[in-house]
Amino acid sequence: MKKIFKIVAVVLFIGIVYVAFTTYPKLDLISGFSAKSIASGHFLDHRSQSLIEKGDNDIDMMDLATNQIDEAGKMAIASVYGIKERKAIYREGLGVTLINDDFDVSKPYLVPKRTKLNNNLPFPYGNNEPKDTIFANVDYAKLNSAVASAFDVKGELKKRTRSLLVIYKDKIIAEKYDTGFSKNSRILGWSMTKSITSAMFGVLEKQRKFDIDAPAPIAEWANDERKKITTSDLLHMNSGLQWVEDYASICDATKMLFQAEDMTRTQLEKPAERKPNTRWNYSSGTTNLLSGILRKQFKTHQEYLDFWYTDLIDKIGMNSMVIETDMAGNYVGSSYGWATTRDWAKFGLLYLHQGNWNGEQIFNEGWAKYTATPTNTSDGKYGAHFWLNASGTFQDVPRDMYFCSGYQGQMILIIPSLDLVVVRMGLKESPEFNFNEIMKGIISSLNHKK
């Protein structure tokens, strides 16, 4: 019997050591994610801690974190088993930044200059309520049924849609929100923010201030094989640089988002694995590298901060949007854009109209075509920081659809052939949430009459 107890004890000890060995390195990421999520959800969208914990933080291992909101200090604090404490601080104009112990919270900081669109026009070209429009070719009963099918029935947590908005010929024809969310709720777009970053290069190109086909302006690459990488290669996620993006493990992406002080350098410092334009490899580090390239186009930090808003975001009335910064003051262009569902839709409409916003050309018409052209080696699934349906991923949706996509199924779908933009925000993606079926229902409600 004693021998059996010893064996059990040894096995138990080995199990504890194994769990500690495999879990401990993740604790810093767990507390970092939790602190950032709690602070952003609370200070940007006024959500309660319990709502955030039950919603945004309802992913593997996040229940290990103990969270606290410091209202006076405008921060959230998280730890796991009382260790690996992380803090995330909210600053007006910059959103929330996950900070380390060396970060000086008392240090003055710059904020972007914002201008609210105030032209007394209805949505989408103004911020007044949209005018009611009834289209004879739309079967509204079928449309509303399709939209409703995207949401959970009471008591379920399968689809977890927070909002769904359908815009046809510039008019809202369907709009629905889950309990606790509304047209005024700011929702994190995650990697949809990548498409915003891409658009900023389109704006610079329109202004004749940047050549995306020239070698990327990175001094550290001047004397090695990386000097051949163009900005266009980076926009197409086709640089050949080393990168691992796997949110279920400790990897380049998670270490960047939850540990790096300057997120623009994580990809910059990676070696080349292949020649440019020979292998597509999705990389959030590449997008933050692009944010760093954008910053270097301006003489001052203030000009960089302003540019995103004055030349695009506020110009099209996305006044709710906030793109959060890292500790070094760079926009986290890969992941941290917050906006209302209606404002995310405005970005989709800008691309639907090939850069034209109520008569003003924000970026060249050709930029939308460039964006929606498949990247070499992506099997028709990816363009310039936008996803594509060219290969028929969504089999019941037109092949000309291209879209912004973010973690847990954030989507802005642009379908030029149908004059249609659809936005969905939520906490689940396939297989639980079947986007093809939802879109099939929405599209079938249109008779396709011009």
C-alpha positions in Angstrom: 0.0 0.0 0.0 2.9 2.4 0.9 4.4 1.7 -2.5 1.2 2.6 -4.2 1.0 5.8 -2.3 4.5 6.7 -3.3 3.7 6.0 -6.9 0.6 8.2 -6.7 2.6 10.9 -5.0 5.3 10.8 -7.7 2.8 10.9 -10.5 0.9 13.8 -8.8 4.2 15.7 -8.3 5.2 15.2 -11.9 1.8 16.4 -12.9 2.1 19.5 -10.8 5.5 20.2 -12.2 4.3 19.7 -15.7 1.4 22.1 -15.3 3.6 24.7 -13.6 6.2 24.4 -16.3 3.7 24.7 -19.2 1.4 27.3 -17.6 3.7 29.6 -15.8 5.2 31.3 -18.9 1.6 32.0 -20.0 0.6 33.8 -16.8 2.1 37.1 -17.9 0.1 36.9 -21.2 -3.0 36.0 -19.3 -2.9 38.9 -16.9 -1.8 41.2 -19.7 -4.7 40.3 -21.9 -7.1 40.5 -19.0 -5.9 43.9 -17.8 -6.0 45.4 -21.3 -9.4 43.9 -22.1 -11.0 45.1 -18.8 -9.6 48.6 -19.1 -10.5 49.1 -22.8 -14.0 47.7 -22.4 -14.7 49.8 -19.3 -13.2 53.1 -20.2 -13.9 53.1 -23.9 -17.4 51.6 -23.9 -18.4 52.0 -20.2 -19.0 48.2 -19.7 -19.1 46.7 -16.3 -16.3 44.4 -15.1 -18.7 41.5 -14.9 -19.9 42.0 -18.5 -16.4 42.1 -19.8 -15.4 39.0 -17.9 -18.4 37.1 -19.1 -18.0 38.4 -22.7 -14.7 39.6 -24.0 -12.7 37.6 -21.4 -14.6 34.3 -21.9 -11.7 32.5 -23.6 -9.4 29.7 -22.5 -7.5 30.4 -19.2 -8.7 33.9 -18.8 -10.8 32.8 -15.8 -7.4 32.4 -14.0 -7.1 36.2 -13.8 -8.2 38.3 -10.9 -9.2 41.8 -12.1 -9.6 45.2 -10.5 -10.7 48.5 -11.9 -9.1 51.6 -10.5 -11.5 54.4 -11.4 -9.4 57.2 -10.0 -6.2 56.0 -11.7 -8.1 55.1 -14.9 -6.5 51.7 -15.1 -7.2 48.0 -14.7 -5.0 45.6 -12.8 -4.9 41.9 -13.3 -2.9 39.0 -11.8 -3.0 35.2 -11.8 -2.8 33.5 -8.3 -1.5 36.9 -7.0 1.5 36.9 -9.3 2.4 38.3 -12.7 0.5 41.5 -12.0 -0.1 43.7 -15.1 -1.6 47.1 -15.5 -3.4 48.8 -18.4 -3.9 52.6 -18.3 -6.6 54.7 -20.1 -5.6 58.0 -21.5 -8.2 60.2 -23.2 -7.6 60.3 -26.9 -5.2 57.3 -27.0 -7.4 54.7 -25.4 -5.8 52.0 -23.3 -2.2 50.9 -23.2 -0.8 47.8 -21.4 2.2 49.1 -19.5 5.3 47.7 -17.7 6.7 48.7 -14.4 9.1 51.3 -15.9 6.3 53.2 -17.6 5.9 56.7 -16.1 2.1 57.3 -15.9 2.7 60.9 -14.8 4.6 61.9 -18.0 2.7 64.3 -20.3 1.6 62.8 -23.6 0.4 63.9 -27.0 -3.1 63.2 -28.3 -4.4 63.4 -31.8 -6.4 66.4 -32.9 -10.0 65.4 -33.7 -12.7 67.1 -35.7 -16.3 65.9 -35.4 -18.3 65.8 -38.6 -21.0 68.3 -38.3 -22.7 68.8 -41.7 -26.3 68.2 -40.6 -26.6 65.2 -43.0 -28.1 61.9 -42.2 -26.0 58.7 -42.0 -23.8 57.7 -43.7 -22.4 61.1 -44.8 -23.4 62.8 -41.6 -24.0 61.8 -38.0 -27.8 62.4 -38.0 -30.2 59.5 -38.0 -30.6 57.8 -41.4 -33.7 58.5 -43.4 -36.2 55.7 -43.7 -36.0 54.2 -47.2 -38.1 51.3 -48.5 -36.8 49.4 -51.5 -39.4 47.6 -53.6 -37.0 44.8 -54.5 -36.1 43.9 -50.9 -38.1 41.2 -49.1 -37.9 42.7 -45.6 -39.5 39.7 -43.9 -36.8 37.4 -45.4 -34.1 40.0 -44.6 -35.1 40.4 -40.9 -35.3 36.6 -40.5 -31.8 36.2 -41.9 -30.5 38.9 -39.5 -32.3 37.4 -36.5 -30.7 34.0 -37.3 -27.3 35.6 -36.6 -28.2 36.1 -32.9 -28.6 33.6 -30.1 -32.0 32.8 -28.8 -32.4 33.5 -25.1 -30.2 31.3 -22.9 -27.8 30.2 -25.6 -24.2 31.2 -26.1 -23.5 29.7 -29.5 -23.4 32.5 -32.1 -22.7 35.4 -29.7 -23.4 38.2 -32.2 -23.3 41.6 -30.7 -24.5 43.6 -33.7 -25.4 43.2 -37.3 -25.9 46.0 -39.8 -26.9 45.7 -43.5 -26.4 48.7 -45.8 -27.8 48.5 -49.4 -27.4 51.4 -51.8 -26.0 53.6 -48.9 -29.2 53.0 -46.8 -29.5 50.9 -43.6 -32.0 48.2 -44.4 -31.5 46.1 -41.3 -29.8 46.8 -37.9 -29.9 44.6 -34.8 -28.1 44.6 -31.4 -27.7 42.1 -28.7 -28.8 42.9 -25.1 -26.4 45.5 -23.6 -25.3 46.9 -26.9 -26.6 49.7 -29.1 -25.7 51.9 -32.1 -23.6 53.9 -29.6 -21.5 50.9 -28.4 -17.8 51.0 -29.3 -16.7 47.5 -30.2 -13.2 46.3 -30.7 -12.5 45.3 -34.3 -9.3 43.4 -33.6 -7.6 42.7 -37.0 -10.1 44.8 -38.9 -7.8 47.6 -37.7 -5.2 46.2 -40.2 -7.4 47.4 -43.0 -7.4 50.9 -41.5 -3.6 50.8 -41.5 -3.6 49.8 -45.1 -5.9 52.6 -46.1 -3.5 55.1 -44.6 -1.0 54.1 -47.3 -3.7 54.6 -49.9 -4.2 58.1 -48.5 -0.4 58.9 -48.7 -0.3 57.5 -52.2 -3.2 59.8 -53.3 -1.2 62.7 -51.8 1.8 61.6 -53.8 3.9 61.3 -50.6 4.7 57.6 -50.7 5.7 54.9 -53.2 4.5 51.4 -52.1 6.5 49.7 -54.8 9.8 51.1 -53.6 11.9 49.2 -51.0 10.5 49.6 -47.6 12.2 52.6 -45.9 13.9 50.7 -43.1 17.5 51.6 -42.4 18.1 48.3 -40.5 17.5 46.4 -43.7 19.8 48.3 -46.0 22.8 45.9 -45.8 21.1 42.5 -46.0 18.6 40.5 -48.2 15.7 42.3 -46.6 16.5 45.5 -48.5 14.5 44.0 -51.4 11.3 43.9 -49.5 8.8 46.6 -50.7 6.0 48.2 -48.8 3.6 46.5 -51.2 5.1 43.1 -50.1 4.4 44.1 -46.5 0.8 45.1 -47.3 0.3 41.8 -49.0 1.8 39.8 -46.0 4.3 38.5 -48.5 7.6 39.8 -47.3 9.3 36.4 -46.6 10.1 37.5 -43.0 10.0 35.0 -40.2 6.9 35.2 -38.0 4.6 33.0 -36.0 1.0 34.0 -35.4 -0.8 31.5 -33.1 -3.0 32.9 -30.4 -3.3 29.5 -28.6 0.4 29.7 -27.6 3.2 31.9 -26.7 4.5 33.2 -30.0 5.7 36.3 -31.9 2.2 37.8 -32.0 1.2 37.3 -28.4 4.6 38.4 -27.1 4.3 41.6 -29.2 0.8 42.5 -28.1 1.2 41.7 -24.4 4.9 42.3 -23.7 6.5 44.6 -26.2 7.1 48.3 -25.4 7.5 49.3 -29.1 5.4 47.0 -31.2 6.7 48.4 -34.5 10.1 46.7 -34.0 9.0 43.1 -33.4 8.7 42.2 -37.0 11.4 44.6 -38.1 14.0 42.6 -36.2 13.0 39.2 -37.7 15.3 37.6 -40.3 14.2 36.7 -43.9 13.2 33.1 -44.4 12.3 33.4 -48.0 12.5 35.8 -50.9 9.8 38.4 -51.1 6.6 37.6 -52.9 7.1 33.8 -52.6 5.1 32.9 -49.5 2.1 34.4 -47.9 2.3 34.5 -44.1 -0.2 36.4 -42.0 1.5 38.6 -39.5 0.2 41.2 -37.0 3.9 42.2 -36.6 4.0 43.3 -40.2 1.0 45.6 -39.7 2.6 47.3 -36.7 5.9 47.6 -38.7 3.8 49.5 -41.3 2.5 51.7 -38.5 6.1 52.5 -37.7 6.9 53.3 -41.3 3.9 55.7 -41.3 5.3 57.4 -38.2 8.6 58.0 -40.0 6.9 59.9 -42.8 6.2 62.8 -40.5 8.6 65.2 -38.9 6.8 65.1 -35.5 4.9 62.6 -33.4 2.0 65.0 -33.3 1.7 64.9 -37.1 1.7 61.1 -37.2 -1.0 61.0 -34.5 -3.2 63.6 -36.3 -2.8 62.1 -39.8 -4.9 58.9 -39.2 -7.9 61.0 -38.0 -7.6 64.2 -40.1 -7.0 62.5 -43.4 -9.3 59.5 -43.1 -11.1 58.6 -39.9 -12.7 61.9 -38.9 -13.0 62.9 -42.6 -15.6 60.2 -43.2 -17.3 60.7 -39.8 -15.9 57.7 -37.9 -15.9 60.0 -34.9 -16.4 57.2 -32.4 -13.2 55.4 -33.5 -10.2 55.2 -31.2 -7.0 53.5 -32.3 -5.0 52.6 -29.2 -1.2 53.1 -28.9 1.6 51.1 -27.5 4.0 52.4 -24.8 6.2 54.0 -27.4 3.3 56.0 -28.8 2.7 54.0 -32.0 -0.8 53.1 -33.1 -1.3 49.4 -32.7 -2.5 49.2 -36.3 -2.7 45.4 -36.1 -5.4 45.0 -33.5 -6.7 47.8 -31.4 -9.3 49.9 -33.3 -12.6 50.6 -31.5 -15.7 52.1 -33.1 -19.4 51.8 -33.3 -20.9 49.3 -35.7 -22.2 52.2 -37.8 -18.8 53.8 -38.0 -17.2 50.5 -39.0 -19.8 50.4 -41.8 -18.6 53.8 -43.0 -15.2 52.4 -43.6 -16.8 49.6 -45.7 -18.8 52.2 -47.7 -15.6 54.1 -48.4 -14.2 51.1 -50.2 -17.5 50.2 -51.8 -17.3 53.7 -53.5 -13.6 53.2 -54.3 -12.4 55.9 -52.0 -15.0 58.5 -52.9 -16.7 60.0 -49.9 -19.7 62.2 -50.7 -17.8 63.7 -53.7 -14.3 63.8 -52.1 -11.7 61.3 -53.2 -9.9 60.1 -50.0 -7.7 57.6 -51.9 -7.4 56.9 -55.6 -10.0 54.6 -57.3 -7.2 52.2 -58.2 -6.4 51.7 -54.5 -9.6 49.7 -53.9 -8.8 47.5 -56.9 -5.2 47.0 -55.6 -6.6 46.1 -52.2 -8.9 43.5 -53.7 -6.3 41.9 -56.0 -5.2 38.5 -54.6 -1.8 38.2 -53.1 0.6 35.8 -54.7 0.5 32.4 -53.0 -2.6 33.2 -50.9 -4.9 31.0 -53.0 -7.1 34.0 -53.7 -7.9 34.5 -50.0 -5.9 37.7 -49.3 -5.3 41.1 -50.8 -3.6 44.2 -49.4 -4.6 43.8 -45.7 -8.1 42.7 -46.7 -9.5 39.2 -47.1 -11.0 38.1 -50.4 -13.7 35.7 -51.6 -12.0 35.2 -54.9 -11.6 31.5 -54.3 -15.1 31.0 -53.1 -14.5 30.6 -49.3 -18.1 31.8 -48.9 -19.7 29.7 -51.6 -23.0 31.5 -51.6 -21.6 35.0 -51.7 -20.4 36.7 -54.9 -16.7 36.2 -55.7 -16.1 40.0 -55.8 -16.7 40.3 -52.1 -13.7 41.5 -50.1 -13.7 42.1 -46.4 -12.1 43.2 -43.1 -11.8 40.4 -40.6 -11.0 40.3 -36.9 -10.6 37.8 -34.1 -13.9 36.1 -33.0 -15.7 37.0 -36.2 -15.6 40.8 -36.5 -16.4 41.5 -40.2 -17.0 44.3 -42.7 -18.1 42.7 -46.0 -18.0 44.7 -49.1 -19.9 43.4 -52.2 -19.6 45.8 -55.1 -21.8 43.8 -57.5 -24.7 44.1 -55.0 -24.0 47.6 -53.7 -24.0 46.0 -50.3 -22.0 46.4 -47.0 -22.6 44.1 -44.0 -21.0 44.5 -40.6 -21.1 41.9 -37.9 -19.5 42.2 -34.5 -19.4 39.4 -32.0 -17.6 36.8 -30.0 -17.8 33.7 -32.1 -16.7 32.7 -35.6 -17.1 29.4 -37.6 -18.1 26.7 -37.0 -20.5 28.1 -34.4 -21.3 31.1 -36.5 -21.9 30.3 -40.1 -21.3 33.5 -42.0 -22.0 31.9 -45.4 -25.6 30.9 -44.3 -26.3 34.4 -42.8 -25.1 36.1 -46.0 -27.0 33.6 -48.2 -30.2 34.7 -46.4 -29.4 38.4 -46.7 -28.5 38.2 -50.3 -31.6 36.1 -51.1 -33.8 38.9 -49.7 -32.6 41.1 -52.5 -34.1 40.6 -56.0 -30.9 42.0 -57.6 -32.9 44.6 -59.5 -30.9 47.6 -60.5 
